[in-house]
Amino acid sequence: MNSLHDLSILRGLRGLAFAACASAALAVSSTAGAQIGISVEVAPPPLPVYEQPEIPAPGLMWSPGYWAYGPEGYFWVPGTWVEPPQPGLLWTPGYWGFSNGLFLWNAGYWGPVVGFYGGVNYGFGYPGRGYEGGYWRENQFYYNRSVTNITNVNVRNVYTRTVVNNVTVQRVSYVGGPGGLNAKPTPEELQAAHQQHQAATAAQMQQRESAGSRHELLASVNEGKPPIAATAKPGDFSSHTVVASRAGGPVPAATLRAHPGTQPRPLTTAGLPAQAATAAKPVPAPVHARDLPAEPPVAAREGASDEERAYAKGQADLAARHQQERETLAQQQERDHAAAATQQRNSQAMAQMEAQHQQQTQALQQRHAAESQQMARPAPHAAAPPQSAQPQHH
C-alpha cells in the first residue's frame, strides 16, 4: 500500500469513528435541542452558495447541507435528498448556537411540524423560520416548485408559491454570539420541540459519516467553498454532485486552521462544558431512555420569594413531564427489543436498531436540558436586616 492510500484509509477510519461518537453525542444550546455531546470554541464558516440537485424521485425530501465538526476541524456535510421515516413528517435542520463562550450543535429531527433551527437561512424552503418547500396531504407530499429543483422527474404533486429569500445577504450559520444571528424560538416552535420526534435516518447519518472521511470537505482545505456542496443521493459522492459556486463570506483564520487530534469538549447534561476532573473520566453516552439519570429535585429555600417558589414549582412540573417522556420512550424501545427478539433479526439489524435508540435517547436528553435552561432562575432576594441593626459607615 502506498502512503497516499494509507492516509486515505486512516482518514476514513478517523472520520467514521468520530462520526459514530458525534452522532451519539452532539451538542446543546440554550434555545432548543436535539442531541448532547460536544462544544467548539471557534465559529463555523458561513454557509456556501450552491444549487440544489434535481430531485431523483418523487416522495423524497431535502436535507440541507451544514458544517459539522470532526477531529480535523469543521467539515461540510453536503445537502441531499432523503426518504422521510414515515409520511407526515418534516425535517427540522440542525444548527449551531453560541452559549457561554462556546459554539454548540443542535441536531435536527423529524416531526409533524418544523421547529426552531436557529434562524439559519439554509435556502431551498428553509428561509430561517418554518418550511416553505412543501406540505403533506393524505400521505402525499406536495412540492413548491419555486424552491425545489423539479426538472426531469415526473412529480405531479406540485404548486408554486413565491418565497422571499435573503440567503444572498445572510449566510451566517449560527445563532447568538459575535456576528451570529439574532433569533429566538416562537411559542409555536417551542411547542413543536415538545412533540414526538424521530432522529436523523440511517441515510442522513451515512451522509455525515461519508463527508467526515473526505479530506476535501474540510474547511481548512476548501476555505468555505466545498467541492461537493450537495448530492442527489445520500452517501453517493461520485455522481450527480453539485460544486459550491462560492464561499458564503469571509472565514475567520481560527476556523480555517486544522485541528488534528483536537477533540471537542464534552458537555454535561446541563449543556455546559464538563470540568477537567470529570472530563478525565468520560461517561458513556446513554443508549436507552432507561439509562438517563433522574433530574435533581428543585426545592424552594426557606424564606424564598414568590418568584423563587414559582420557579421551583415550574421546575418540578417540568421534571415530572420529562420523567413521563423518558418512560414513554423507554417503553417504546422495550417494544422494539421484544419485536426484534420475535423476528430473530441478524446482528446488523440489531446494531442499526441500537444506533437508532441511542439517537432517540440523546435527542430527548438534549431537548430536556435545553428546556431546563430556558427556565431562567430568578436572582435570590437578600434577607431583610433585623430591625435593631444599625447601618454601617465606611
Secondary structure as UniProt FT lines:
FT   HELIX           3..24
FT   STRAND          38..40
FT   TURN            58..59
FT   STRAND          61..63
FT   STRAND          66..70
FT   TURN            71..72
FT   STRAND          73..77
FT   STRAND          79..82
FT   TURN            87..88
FT   STRAND          90..92
FT   STRAND          95..99
FT   TURN            100..101
FT   STRAND          102..106
FT   STRAND          109..111
FT   TURN            118..119
FT   TURN            124..125
FT   STRAND          134..137
FT   TURN            138..139
FT   STRAND          140..144
FT   TURN            145..147
FT   STRAND          158..159
FT   TURN            167..169
FT   STRAND          174..175
FT   TURN            178..179
FT   HELIX           187..193
FT   HELIX           202..212
FT   HELIX           215..217
FT   HELIX           219..222
FT   TURN            223..224
FT   STRAND          230..231
FT   TURN            234..235
FT   STRAND          241..242
FT   HELIX           253..256
FT   TURN            260..261
FT   STRAND          265..267
FT   TURN            269..270
FT   HELIX           276..279
FT   HELIX           289..291
FT   TURN            302..303
FT   HELIX           306..343
FT   HELIX           347..374
FT   TURN            387..388
//
